[in-house]
Amino acid sequence: MTYQVIKVSNSCQLIGNILNTTVGTVYTIDNLLDRNAQQLTNINDFVFLVLGGNHADSCINNLNYNNGLKAFAKINSLPIPMPNKPTHYQIEIEIIFALPNTVTKNNFYLYPDLVDIWSIGASTKGEKNQAVSLISQVNFENIIKALIDLGYLNNQNNSTLVHFGIMQNQLSKCTINTIQI
C-alpha cells in the first residue's frame, strides 16, 4: 500500500466540488506527474486530498476557502497515461472521509513530526511543483495523530480509519510531539 498526498489546485470546478464533497463521491484527477508514484500506485491505496490554488484567480477566490487538507480518499483505478501527455497520468479516487473545512499548514504548525511533509506540514526545503507525492507510513500515522489531537478525528470516524490500519483502541492512545508555547 502507498500513502499519497494529492494536491488539486488548477481546476476551479473540481476544487468547488471537493469543498462540498461527501463520502462515496468519485473524482478523476488528471495531469499527475510522478513516475515513482505512478509505478507504485495500487487500487485502494490511501490519499490525503489537499486543496491548493491561486487565490488571485477570481473563480478560485470566489470559492472562499483556505489551502489545506480537505479529505481522505482511496484510489479506485490504476494510473492511466494521458493521451496527449504520455509522461502524465490520471487516476480515479473515491472520498472516504471529508473534513468539515480545510486543515492548513498553520493548523499543523505545532507538530514538528509533520515538518517537510509535502503540502501538509511546514516546509524547510521549499515546495516541489507537482500535484502528487508519496509519503511514508510513519508520516501517514503522524498526520492521523495530529488530526486526532486537533479534534478532527475520533471514535465516530473509526470505520474510515480501520481500513488503513488504525484500530479503535489506538485512537485514544495516539500521541504526537507538539511544540509547547
C-alpha positions in Angstrom: 0.0 0.0 0.0 1.2 3.5 -0.8 0.2 6.7 1.1 0.0 9.7 -1.2 -0.7 13.4 -0.9 -2.5 14.7 -4.0 -2.9 18.5 -4.4 -5.7 19.9 -6.5 -5.1 23.5 -7.5 -5.8 24.2 -11.1 -9.4 23.4 -11.6 -11.9 25.8 -10.0 -14.8 23.4 -10.7 -13.0 20.4 -9.1 -12.0 22.5 -6.1 -15.6 23.7 -5.7 -16.9 20.1 -5.9 -14.3 18.9 -3.3 -15.2 21.7 -0.9 -18.8 20.3 -0.8 -17.9 16.6 -1.2 -19.5 13.7 0.6 -18.3 10.2 1.3 -18.6 7.9 -1.7 -18.1 10.7 -4.3 -15.7 9.7 -7.1 -13.4 12.1 -8.9 -10.9 11.8 -11.7 -7.7 13.6 -11.0 -5.5 14.2 -14.1 -2.2 15.7 -15.1 -0.3 13.9 -12.4 3.4 13.6 -12.9 5.4 11.4 -10.6 6.8 8.3 -12.3 7.6 6.7 -8.9 4.0 7.2 -7.6 2.6 6.1 -11.0 4.5 2.8 -10.8 3.8 2.1 -7.2 0.1 3.0 -7.1 -2.4 0.3 -6.4 -6.2 0.2 -6.1 -7.3 1.1 -2.5 -4.1 3.0 -1.7 -4.7 5.9 0.6 -4.8 9.6 -0.5 -4.7 12.8 1.6 -6.5 15.2 -0.7 -5.2 18.8 -0.4 -6.7 21.9 -2.0 -4.4 24.5 -3.3 -4.9 27.2 -5.9 -4.0 30.7 -6.8 -6.5 32.9 -4.9 -5.7 35.7 -7.3 -7.8 33.7 -9.8 -11.3 35.2 -9.4 -13.1 31.9 -9.8 -10.9 30.3 -7.1 -11.1 33.4 -4.9 -14.9 33.3 -5.0 -14.9 29.8 -3.5 -13.8 31.3 -0.2 -11.5 28.6 1.3 -8.0 28.2 2.7 -5.4 26.0 1.0 -5.1 22.8 3.0 -6.1 19.2 3.7 -9.7 18.6 2.9 -10.4 14.9 2.5 -9.2 11.3 2.6 -9.7 9.1 -0.4 -8.8 5.7 -1.8 -7.6 5.0 -5.2 -10.2 3.3 -7.4 -8.2 2.8 -10.6 -4.7 2.2 -11.7 -2.9 5.1 -13.3 -3.9 5.7 -16.9 -1.5 7.6 -19.2 -2.9 10.9 -20.5 -3.4 10.6 -24.3 -1.7 13.9 -25.2 0.9 13.8 -22.4 2.4 10.4 -22.1 4.5 11.3 -19.1 1.4 12.4 -17.2 -1.4 10.2 -15.9 -4.8 10.2 -14.3 -6.4 8.2 -11.5 -9.9 7.9 -10.1 -10.3 8.4 -6.4 -13.2 7.9 -4.0 -13.8 10.1 -1.0 -13.8 8.0 2.2 -13.8 10.9 4.7 -14.4 14.7 4.3 -13.1 17.2 6.8 -15.6 20.0 7.7 -13.1 22.6 6.5 -9.6 22.6 5.2 -6.8 21.9 7.7 -4.0 24.3 6.9 -0.2 24.3 7.4 -0.9 26.8 10.2 -3.1 24.3 12.0 -0.2 21.8 11.8 2.5 24.3 12.7 2.9 23.0 16.3 3.6 19.4 15.1 7.3 19.1 14.3 6.8 15.5 13.1 4.9 17.0 10.1 7.6 19.3 9.0 8.5 18.8 5.3 5.6 16.5 4.6 4.8 18.0 1.2 1.7 20.2 1.2 0.7 19.2 4.7 3.3 20.5 7.2 5.6 23.5 7.5 8.3 23.4 4.8 12.0 24.0 5.4 13.0 22.8 1.9 10.6 24.6 -0.4 7.7 23.0 -2.2 8.0 20.8 -5.2 5.8 21.9 -8.1 4.0 18.6 -8.6 0.5 17.5 -7.8 1.3 14.2 -6.1 3.8 12.9 -3.6 4.4 9.6 -1.9 4.7 9.7 1.9 5.9 7.1 4.4 3.7 5.1 6.7 5.2 6.9 9.6 4.3 10.3 8.0 0.8 8.9 7.4 0.4 7.9 11.0 1.8 11.3 12.2 -0.8 13.2 10.1 -3.6 11.0 11.5 -2.3 11.5 15.1 -2.2 15.3 14.6 -5.8 15.3 13.2 -6.9 13.3 16.3 -5.0 15.7 18.6 -6.7 18.7 16.8 -10.1 17.1 17.3 -10.9 16.3 13.6 -10.8 12.5 14.1 -12.3 10.4 16.9 -14.1 7.1 17.5 -17.0 8.2 15.4 -14.7 8.2 12.3 -13.4 4.8 13.2 -14.8 2.9 10.2 -12.9 5.2 7.8 -9.6 4.5 9.6 -9.7 0.8 10.3 -9.3 0.0 6.6 -5.9 1.8 6.8 -4.6 0.0 9.9 -5.7 2.4 12.7 -7.8 0.5 15.2 -10.3 2.0 17.5 -8.3 1.3 20.7 -5.4 3.2 19.2 -7.4 6.4 18.7 -7.5 7.3 22.3 -3.8 6.4 22.8 -2.3 8.3 20.0 0.3 10.9 20.9 2.4 13.1 18.8 5.2 15.6 19.6 4.0 19.1 19.8 5.9 22.4 20.4 4.9 23.8 23.7 4.5 27.6 23.8 
